[in-house]
Structures are given as C-alpha cells and as structure tokens.
Amino acid sequence: MWGTMAAITDVYKATLKVAYPATEGITDELKAVIPDYITKAKKRVDDLIFVIKGLRWESEQARVIIVQANDKLHAILHEDFNDEPSEWQKDEEDEIPTSEPTR
C-alpha cells in the first residue's frame, strides 16, 4: 500500500511541476483584470441606484397626482362644493326669468 501511495505522490508532484507554471500566467492576467471588473461592477451598481431613486421619485409624484385626483373625484361625487355659484351657474341664472312675462 505504501508503494502505491508513494507512486501517487510522485505523480502528483510531477503534475504540479507542469501545472503550476502554466497557471502562473493566468493568475497574473486575472490579477490585472479583476480590479477593472470590480470598477465596472461598482459603476453599474451606482447607475442602478440612480435609476431606482429616479423611479422612486416618479412613483411618489404619481401617488400625489392620484391622491389629488381621488380627492377631486370624491368632492364631485359627494357634492362638497363651495356655496358660491360657479360662473356658468351665474350665467344660467341671468337667463332664467324671475317673473312671468307681461304683455
């Protein structure tokens, strides 16, 4: 059994002697590229945060408009108007005779 383990260890050491120099160049390339990837990722995250903040602002504006429209509709439906007649009501009142016509 020990002979087999020694043979496996020798093969492993021989493989490392070949594999490590081959991967050394790859790690150098990755070390050079990874900071660039991180910078680009941070930029994209910042852009997404900006877009999300814009969407939040727009949704808040839409909510305000909806609330205002709802309040106006509620007032119309429940006739919560001012007691003062509107302009068109004044015009109609002027046209309506208050007494019977005389001959």
N, C-alpha and C positions, 0 to 999 in steps of 0.2 A: 504494500500500500504506500509506503514511504517513497518508493521508487516512482510510483505514478504521480504523487504529489510534487516531487522534485521535477519531473518532466513537465508537468502543468505549469509550475512556477517558472521554469526556463522559457517555455513558450510565451508565457505572459510577459516576462521581461523583454524578450525579443520583440514582441508586438509593440510594447511601449516605446522601444528604441526607434521603431519605424513610425509609429502613430504620433508620438508627441511632437517631433519636428514638423510633421505635416499640419498639425492643428495649431502650432505656434503662430503661423502666419494668419490663420483665420481669427484667432483671438485678437491679434493686433488690429486687423480690419474692423472687428466688432467694437473694439475699444475706441476706434476713431469714429465709427458711425453712430454708436448708441447715444452720445450726447446730442447729436443732430436730431435723432428721432425723438429724444426727450423734449428738445426745444420745440419741435414741430407739434408734438402732442400737447404741450403747455399752451401754445398759440391757439390750437383748435379748441381746447377747453375754455380759454379766455373768450374766444369768439362765440362759443355756445352759451357761455354765461351771459354775454352781452345780448344775444338773441333772446334768451329766456327772460332777462329783465325787460326787454322791449315788449315781449308778449305779455308779461305780467301787467305792464303799464297799459297796453292796449285793452286787455281784458278788464282792467279796472275802469277804464274810460267807457267801455261798452256797458259795464254794470251800472255806472252812473246814468248813462243815457236810458237804459232800460228802466231803472228806478224812476227817473223823471217822467218817462212816457207812461209808466204804470200809474204814477200819481195823477197825471193829467187825465188819463182814461178813467180812473176812479172818480175824479171830480166830475167829469162829464156824465158818467153813469149814475152818480148819486146826486147830481144837480147841486153841487157845492159851489155855486156861482156867487159872484158879488151881487148885492142887491141893486146896484145901479144897472139900468138897462144898457145894452150894448148899442153901438151906432145903428146897426140895421134895425134893431127894435125901435129906436127913436124915429127912424125914417118911416117905418110902418105905422107908428102911432100918429105921425103927422098926416098921413094919407087917410086914416080912418076918421070919418066924420063923427063928431061927438054928439051932434043933434040931428034930428030929422031934417031933410031938406025942405025949404019953404018954397012956395010957388010964387 
